[in-house]
Amino acid sequence: MALPLLPTSLVGSYSQPDWLIDRAKLAGRFPPRTRAMELWRVDPEYLDQAWDDATVLALKEQEEAGLDIVTDGEMRRESYSNRFATALNGIDMENHGTALDRSGEPVPVPRVMGEISRKHAVQVRDVEFMKAHTDRMTKITVPGPFTMGQQAQDDYYGDEEALAMAYAAAVNEEVKDLFAAGCDVVQLDEPYMQARPEKARQWGLKALARALEGVEGTTALHICFGYAALIHERPEGYSFLPELAGSAVDQISIETAQQNLDCKILESLPDKTIILGVLDLSTQEVESPETVAQRIRKALPHVDVNRVIIAPDCGLKYMPRDVALAKMKAMADGARIVREELS
């Protein structure tokens, strides 16, 4: 499928409708690591239907905004990680564990009591549904093995690297199944590589390599500073990014707007496609297309324009839906301004 210069996409999540999820409860806590069914407004017997309906809406609003690569908006998830991380063998779903969030606060997490493995494909049906409702290029996201290992209490392996490698094997099987189902891009979300760079250097890259072993298809990696709506104290630059230059991943998602990032760091990833974050999600103010265009221009001296995809800095999950749609439209319009300048 041919894409234009500077194609546009989401990082992954889109704003879930108020009729689907209790957004006040969602915003009042850190992203849940265990299942949090109390967040859904719809009775359990109707949830599957509601998730499907919300996914159709998310797809159509991305198309309306002019996005070239669409996602399912992660409508079925309470957080980016917990739906997959709690669908595996080896997890005690009755007795949660505790781990420190990236903010340093203790939060409930999956408790690992046995060998981690997939019970079944978790998101294949999500891909099939998405493909049936759009003719655009598709992307879906999976939590990365390093991040899942950091978001768990390990009462079985007794070794953080071994735990991450076990998660990586499960992710590897899932990614292969998602490509087999027809997805165009599969993205691994690894925010904890930024939050805990020393451990990421010690075994995070090894776990990433295992997760991508034998994978054929376009892969992406999202590494971020956390949802700006929740994490307000944020470093000026990345503590872990050039290390990914030698990884097998094809695309790397990078925040530039919220941090006013020095885009020179993009030069450290000379062979990667950059998913360039150009929407500031620390504010509900909607950028003008020209503001977006300026953020794109800022990056182009440091990366070949043919290796750039335009996206928000992070997921739009915590944005009000009207704001999320308006920001997406501004993003697509800003990309179009620069595309026309270059052509």
KENUVO-348531 format. One line per 5 residues: their letters; for each residue z, y, x of N, C-alpha, C. Coordinates in steps of 0.2 Angstrom, whole numbers. Atoms other than C-alpha are relative to their C-alpha. Layout:
<lumkols>
a) Z,Y,X,Z,Y,X,Z,Y,X  ... .
</lumkols>
This chain:
<lumkols>
malpl) 0,-6,4,0,0,0,0,6,4  1,-6,-4,-6,16,8,6,6,-2  -5,-5,1,8,30,10,-3,6,2  2,-7,-3,5,49,12,3,1,7  -4,-3,-6,10,58,28,7,2,-3 .
lptsl) -7,-2,2,29,61,26,2,-3,-7  -2,3,6,32,49,12,7,1,-2  -7,-1,2,48,51,2,3,-6,-3  -4,6,2,62,39,-3,7,2,-1  -7,0,0,80,37,-8,3,-4,6 .
vgsys) -3,4,-5,92,31,5,2,-7,-3  -1,6,3,97,18,-8,3,2,-7  -3,-1,6,109,24,-22,-3,6,-4  1,-5,4,105,35,-37,5,1,-5  -5,-2,4,116,44,-49,0,-5,-7 .
qpdwl) 0,4,5,122,31,-62,2,4,-7  -1,-4,6,122,37,-81,7,0,-2  -7,-1,2,138,43,-88,2,-6,-6  -1,5,5,136,30,-102,1,-7,3  -1,7,-4,136,16,-89,6,-1,4 .
idrak) -6,1,-5,150,20,-77,4,6,-1  -5,-6,0,166,31,-78,0,4,6  1,-4,-6,161,44,-66,6,3,3  -6,-3,-3,177,52,-65,5,-5,4  -4,5,-4,186,36,-60,-4,-2,6 .
lagrf) 4,1,-6,172,33,-48,1,5,6  -1,-6,-5,174,50,-39,7,0,2  -7,-1,-2,193,48,-39,3,-5,5  -2,5,-5,193,34,-26,-5,-1,5  5,2,-5,185,28,-11,-4,-6,-3 .
pprtr) 4,5,3,171,16,-14,3,-7,1  -4,6,1,178,0,-20,-3,-6,5  2,6,-4,178,-15,-8,0,-7,-3  0,6,5,183,-28,-21,-3,2,-6  3,-2,6,176,-29,-38,4,5,-4 .
amelw) -4,-6,4,181,-14,-50,-3,0,-6  3,1,7,175,-20,-67,2,6,-5  -3,-6,5,186,-6,-75,-4,6,0  4,-6,-1,173,7,-69,-5,0,-6  6,0,5,160,1,-82,2,2,-7 .
rvdpe) -2,-2,7,160,9,-99,-3,-5,-5  4,4,5,149,-5,-107,4,-7,0  -3,6,1,157,-21,-114,-3,-5,5  3,5,-4,155,-36,-102,-6,-4,-3  6,4,3,143,-45,-114,-6,4,0 .
yldqa) 6,-4,1,131,-31,-114,-2,3,7  1,-3,-7,132,-26,-95,-7,-2,3  6,1,-3,117,-35,-89,-6,4,-3  5,-4,3,106,-27,-102,1,8,2  -1,-7,-2,114,-10,-98,-2,2,7 .
wddat) 2,-1,-7,111,-12,-79,-8,0,0  7,0,0,93,-16,-83,-3,6,-3  2,-6,3,91,-1,-94,1,6,5  -2,-5,-5,99,10,-81,-5,0,6  5,1,-6,87,3,-67,-6,3,-2 .
vlalk) 6,-3,3,72,7,-78,0,8,0  0,-7,0,78,25,-80,0,3,7  0,-2,-7,82,26,-61,-7,0,3  7,1,-2,64,20,-57,-4,6,-2  4,-5,3,56,32,-69,2,7,2 .
eqeea) -2,-7,-2,66,47,-63,-2,1,7  3,0,-7,61,43,-45,-7,2,0  7,-1,0,43,42,-50,-1,7,-3  0,-6,2,45,58,-60,1,6,5  -2,-5,-5,52,67,-45,-6,0,5 .
gldiv) 5,1,-5,37,61,-35,1,-4,6  -2,5,-6,45,48,-23,-6,-5,1  5,5,-2,33,37,-14,3,-7,1  -3,6,0,45,23,-11,6,0,-4  -5,0,4,57,18,-24,5,-5,1 .
tdgem) -5,5,-1,74,9,-25,2,-2,-7  -3,1,7,83,1,-40,6,5,-1  -6,-5,1,96,15,-38,7,-3,1  -7,4,-1,110,2,-35,4,1,-7  -3,0,7,113,3,-54,5,-5,-1 .
rresy) -4,6,2,122,-14,-54,6,0,4  -5,0,-6,134,-9,-40,6,5,-2  -6,-4,0,152,-2,-41,0,4,7  1,-3,-7,149,2,-22,-6,-3,3  6,3,-4,135,-1,-9,2,-7,2 .
snrfa) -1,6,-4,144,-15,-2,4,-6,-4  -5,5,3,156,-24,-14,-4,-6,-4  4,5,4,143,-33,-25,-2,-6,4  2,5,-4,136,-43,-11,6,-3,4  -6,3,-4,152,-45,-1,4,-4,-4 .
talng) -4,4,4,161,-53,-15,-3,-5,-4  4,6,3,147,-65,-20,-1,-6,5  1,5,-5,150,-76,-5,5,-5,0  -5,5,-1,159,-92,-2,5,2,6  -5,-2,-5,175,-90,8,4,5,-2 .
idmen) -4,-5,3,182,-76,-2,5,-2,-5  -5,1,5,198,-77,-11,0,6,-5  1,-6,5,194,-66,-27,6,1,-4  -6,-1,3,211,-68,-34,6,4,3  -5,-3,-4,222,-62,-20,-4,4,5 .
hgtal) 4,-4,-5,214,-47,-11,4,2,6  -3,-2,-6,218,-42,6,0,8,1  -1,-8,-1,221,-24,14,-3,1,7  3,-2,-7,211,-15,28,0,8,-1  1,-7,-1,210,3,34,-7,2,-2 .
drsge) 6,-3,1,196,13,27,-2,4,6  2,-4,-6,186,24,39,4,6,0  -5,-6,0,198,38,33,7,-2,3  -7,2,-3,213,28,40,4,-2,-6  -4,2,6,219,24,22,0,-7,-1 .
pvpvp) 0,7,2,224,6,17,-3,0,-7  3,1,7,213,0,3,-1,-8,-1  2,7,2,210,-17,-6,-6,-2,3  6,3,-2,197,-28,2,0,-7,-1  1,7,1,190,-45,1,4,-4,5 .
rvmge) -4,4,-5,201,-58,9,-4,-6,2  4,6,-2,192,-71,19,5,-6,2  -4,6,0,200,-88,17,-3,-6,2  4,6,-2,186,-100,22,-6,3,3  6,-1,-4,169,-101,30,-5,4,-5 .
isrkh) 4,-4,4,158,-87,24,-7,-3,0  7,2,1,141,-92,17,-2,2,-7  2,-2,7,130,-88,2,0,-5,-5  0,5,5,133,-97,-14,-8,0,-3  7,0,3,115,-91,-20,-3,7,2 .
avqvr) 3,-6,-1,103,-77,-18,4,5,-5  -4,-5,4,112,-61,-24,-4,5,-3  4,-6,2,99,-48,-26,-8,-1,-2  7,1,1,82,-57,-28,-2,2,-7  2,-2,7,82,-55,-47,0,8,-1 .
dvefm) 1,-7,0,85,-36,-44,-7,2,3  7,-2,-3,69,-35,-33,-5,-2,-6  5,2,5,59,-45,-46,0,5,-6  0,-4,5,65,-34,-60,-3,7,2  3,-7,-2,61,-18,-50,-8,-1,1 .
kahtd) 7,1,-1,44,-25,-45,-4,0,-7  3,0,7,40,-28,-64,0,7,-3  -1,-6,3,44,-10,-68,-3,6,4  3,-5,-4,35,0,-55,-6,-3,4  5,2,-5,19,0,-45,0,3,7 .
rmtki) -1,-4,-6,26,10,-31,3,-5,5  -3,4,-5,32,3,-14,7,0,-2  -7,1,2,50,-4,-16,4,-1,6  -5,1,-6,65,-4,-5,7,-2,-4  -7,2,2,82,-13,-8,5,0,6 .
tvpgp) -5,0,-6,98,-12,2,5,-5,-1  -5,6,-1,111,-25,8,5,3,5  -5,-2,-5,127,-21,16,0,-4,7  1,3,-7,127,-24,35,6,-5,2  -5,4,-2,137,-38,43,6,3,4 .
ftmgq) -5,-3,-4,147,-27,55,5,4,-5  -3,-3,5,152,-16,40,4,-4,-4  -4,4,4,157,-30,29,6,-3,4  -6,3,-4,168,-38,43,5,5,1  -5,-5,-1,177,-21,45,3,1,-7 .
qaqdd) -3,-2,7,180,-20,26,3,-7,-3  -3,6,2,188,-37,25,7,-2,3  -6,2,-4,205,-45,29,-2,-7,2  2,6,-3,202,-60,40,6,-5,0  -5,5,-1,213,-75,37,-2,-6,1 .
yygde) 3,6,-2,202,-88,43,-3,0,7  4,0,-6,191,-84,58,5,2,6  -4,-2,-5,204,-75,68,-3,4,6  4,-3,-5,191,-66,78,-5,5,-4  4,-5,4,182,-50,72,-8,-1,2 .
ealam) 7,2,-1,165,-55,81,-2,-6,-4  2,6,4,165,-72,73,-1,1,-7  1,-2,7,168,-64,56,-6,3,-1  6,-4,0,154,-52,59,-6,-5,0  6,4,0,142,-66,64,-1,-5,-6 .
ayaaa) 0,4,6,147,-76,49,-4,4,-6  3,-4,5,142,-62,38,-7,1,1  7,-1,-2,126,-59,48,-4,-6,-2  4,6,2,120,-77,44,-1,0,-7  1,-1,8,123,-74,25,-5,6,-1 .
vneev) 4,-6,1,114,-57,26,-7,-2,2  7,3,-2,99,-66,36,-3,-4,-6  3,4,5,97,-78,22,-2,4,-6  2,-5,5,97,-64,9,-6,4,1  6,-4,-2,85,-53,18,-6,-4,-1 .
kdlfa) 6,4,0,72,-67,20,-2,-1,-8  1,2,7,74,-71,1,-3,7,-3  2,-7,3,72,-52,-4,-8,1,2  7,-1,-2,55,-51,6,-4,-5,-3  3,6,4,50,-68,-2,-1,2,-7 .
agcdv) 0,-2,7,53,-60,-19,-5,6,0  6,-5,0,40,-46,-14,3,7,2  -2,-7,-2,51,-31,-8,-3,2,6  4,-3,-6,42,-20,4,5,2,6  -4,-2,-6,57,-13,14,7,-3,-2 .
vqlde) -7,2,1,75,-21,15,4,4,5  -4,-4,-4,88,-9,22,7,-3,0  -7,2,-1,105,-14,29,4,6,1  -4,-5,-1,119,-2,27,6,-1,5  -5,1,-5,130,0,42,4,6,2 .
pymqa) -4,-6,-2,141,16,41,5,-1,5  -6,1,-5,155,8,51,-2,-1,7  2,0,-7,144,7,66,1,7,3  -1,-7,-2,146,26,66,8,1,0  -7,-2,1,164,26,61,4,-4,6 .
rpeka) -3,4,-5,169,12,74,-5,-2,6  5,1,-4,157,14,88,1,-5,6  -2,5,-6,166,4,102,-1,-7,-2  1,6,3,167,-11,91,-7,-2,-1  7,0,1,149,-8,86,-4,-2,6 .
rqwgl) 3,2,-6,144,-9,104,2,-7,3  -2,6,-3,154,-24,108,-3,-6,-4  4,5,4,147,-35,94,-4,2,-6  4,-2,6,139,-25,80,-7,-1,1  8,1,-2,122,-25,89,-2,-7,0 .
kalar) 1,7,0,124,-44,91,-1,-2,-7  0,2,7,128,-46,72,-7,3,-3  6,-2,3,113,-35,68,-6,-4,2  6,4,-3,101,-45,79,0,-7,-4  -1,6,4,108,-61,70,-3,1,-7 .
alegv) 2,-2,7,105,-53,53,-7,0,-1  7,-2,0,87,-49,57,-4,-6,3  3,6,-3,83,-66,66,-5,-3,-4  6,4,3,66,-73,61,-2,4,-7  2,-4,6,64,-59,47,-7,3,1 .
egtta) 7,-3,0,46,-54,44,0,5,-6  0,-5,5,45,-38,34,3,7,3  -2,-7,-2,49,-19,36,8,0,-1  -8,-1,1,68,-17,39,2,7,2  -3,-7,-1,78,-1,39,8,-1,1 .
lhicf) -7,0,-1,96,3,44,3,7,-2  -3,-7,2,107,17,36,7,0,4  -7,-1,-4,121,23,48,2,8,-2  -1,-7,3,130,38,41,8,2,1  -6,-2,-1,146,48,41,5,-1,-6 .
gyaal) -4,1,7,152,43,23,-3,4,-5  2,-4,6,149,50,6,3,7,1  -2,-7,-1,150,69,8,5,2,-5  -4,-2,6,158,70,-9,7,-2,1  -7,3,-1,173,60,-2,2,1,7 .
iherp) -2,-1,-7,173,63,17,-2,7,2  1,-7,-1,175,81,20,1,2,8  0,-2,-7,180,81,39,-5,-5,3  6,4,-3,164,76,48,-2,2,7  2,-2,-7,159,76,66,-7,3,0 .
egysf) 6,-4,0,145,87,72,-6,-5,2  6,5,-2,134,72,79,2,-7,0  -1,7,0,132,54,80,4,-3,6  -3,4,-6,144,43,91,-3,-7,1  4,6,-1,132,28,89,-6,1,-3 .
lpela) 6,0,3,114,30,87,-5,-2,6  5,2,-5,104,29,104,0,-8,1  -1,7,-1,111,11,105,-5,-4,-4  5,4,4,99,6,91,-7,0,2  7,-1,-3,84,10,101,-3,-7,1 .
gsavd) 2,6,-2,83,-8,107,0,-6,-5  -1,5,6,87,-17,90,-7,-1,-3  6,2,3,74,-26,80,-2,4,-7  1,-4,6,76,-14,65,-6,5,1  6,-4,-1,60,-4,61,1,7,-2 .
qisie) -1,-6,2,67,11,52,8,2,1  -7,-2,-1,83,21,55,2,6,-4  -2,-6,5,91,33,41,5,4,4  -4,-5,-4,99,48,49,1,6,-4  -1,-6,4,108,63,41,-1,6,5 .
taqqn) 0,-6,-4,103,80,47,2,6,-4  -1,-6,4,106,92,33,8,2,0  -7,-1,1,125,90,30,3,2,7  -3,-1,-7,129,90,49,-4,6,3  5,-4,-3,115,103,53,-1,-3,7 .
ldcki) 1,4,-6,111,90,66,-5,3,5  5,-2,-5,103,94,83,-5,-6,0  5,6,1,87,84,80,-3,-2,7  3,2,-7,84,82,99,3,-8,1  -2,6,-1,94,66,97,-5,-5,-3 .
leslp) 5,4,2,79,59,88,-4,-3,5  4,2,-5,70,58,104,3,-7,4  -3,6,-3,82,43,109,-2,-6,-4  3,6,4,73,32,96,-7,1,0  8,-2,0,55,34,102,-4,-5,-4 .
dktii) 4,5,3,49,18,94,2,-2,-7  -2,1,7,58,19,77,-3,5,-5  2,-4,5,52,26,61,7,3,-2  -6,-4,2,65,40,56,0,1,-7  -1,-2,7,71,41,38,4,6,0 .
lgvld) -3,-6,-1,75,59,39,4,3,-6  -4,-2,5,90,65,29,-1,8,-1  2,-7,1,85,83,22,4,3,-6  -4,-2,6,97,84,6,7,0,2  -8,-1,-2,115,91,9,3,-2,-7 .
lstqe) -4,3,6,126,80,-3,7,2,0  -7,-3,1,142,90,1,0,5,-5  0,-5,5,136,102,-12,-4,-2,-6  4,2,5,129,101,-29,-6,6,-1  5,-5,1,118,117,-26,-7,-4,2 .
vespe) 6,3,-1,100,112,-27,-4,4,5  4,-4,-5,90,116,-12,-7,2,-2  7,-2,1,73,125,-13,-4,-4,3  5,4,-4,58,116,-8,-1,3,7  1,-4,-6,56,129,6,6,-2,5 .
tvaqr) -6,2,-4,74,124,12,-1,-7,3  1,7,-2,69,106,13,-6,0,5  5,-1,-5,53,111,22,2,2,7  -2,-2,-6,62,120,35,4,-5,4  -4,5,-3,74,105,38,-5,-5,3 .
irkal) 5,5,-2,58,94,40,-3,3,7  3,-3,-6,50,106,52,5,0,6  -5,0,-6,66,107,63,0,-7,4  0,7,-3,64,88,66,-6,-1,4  6,2,-2,46,87,70,-2,1,8 .
phvdv) 1,-1,-7,46,94,88,3,-6,4  -4,6,-3,57,78,92,-2,-7,-2  2,7,2,48,64,83,-7,1,-3  7,0,2,30,60,79,0,0,-8  0,-1,7,26,65,61,-2,-6,-3 .
nrvii) 2,7,3,18,48,58,6,-5,0  -6,5,0,35,40,61,6,3,-4  -5,-4,4,45,51,48,-1,-2,-8  0,1,7,50,46,30,6,5,-2  -5,-5,2,59,60,20,5,-3,-5 .
apdcg) -5,3,4,75,56,11,6,4,-1  -6,-3,0,92,62,6,4,-2,6  -4,2,-5,106,62,19,3,-7,-1  -4,6,2,115,48,10,-2,-2,-7  2,2,7,115,40,-7,2,5,-5 .
lkymp) -1,-5,5,115,51,-23,5,-2,-5  -4,3,5,128,40,-31,5,5,-3  -5,-4,3,141,54,-33,-2,7,-2  3,-6,2,129,68,-38,-1,-1,-8  2,0,7,128,72,-57,-7,-1,-1 .
rdval) 7,2,1,112,65,-64,-5,6,0  5,-6,0,103,82,-67,0,3,7  0,-3,-7,108,88,-50,-4,-5,5  3,4,-4,102,72,-42,-8,0,-1  7,0,2,85,73,-51,-3,6,3 .
akmka) 3,-6,-3,83,91,-46,-1,0,7  0,0,-7,87,88,-28,-6,-5,2  6,5,-1,74,73,-28,-6,4,0  6,-4,1,61,85,-35,-1,5,6  0,-5,-5,65,98,-22,-2,-3,7 .
madga) 2,4,-6,64,85,-8,-8,-2,0  7,2,1,47,79,-14,-5,6,1  4,-6,0,40,97,-16,1,3,7  -1,-2,-7,47,101,2,-4,-4,4  5,5,-4,38,86,9,-7,2,-1 .
rivre) 7,-1,1,22,91,1,-2,7,3  2,-6,-3,23,109,8,-2,-1,7  2,2,-7,24,102,26,-6,-4,1  6,4,0,11,89,22,-6,4,0  6,-4,1,-1,102,17,-1,4,6 .
els) 0,-4,-6,3,113,32,-4,-4,6  2,4,-6,-1,98,44,-7,-2,-1  7,2,1,-17,93,35,-5,5,-1 .
</lumkols>
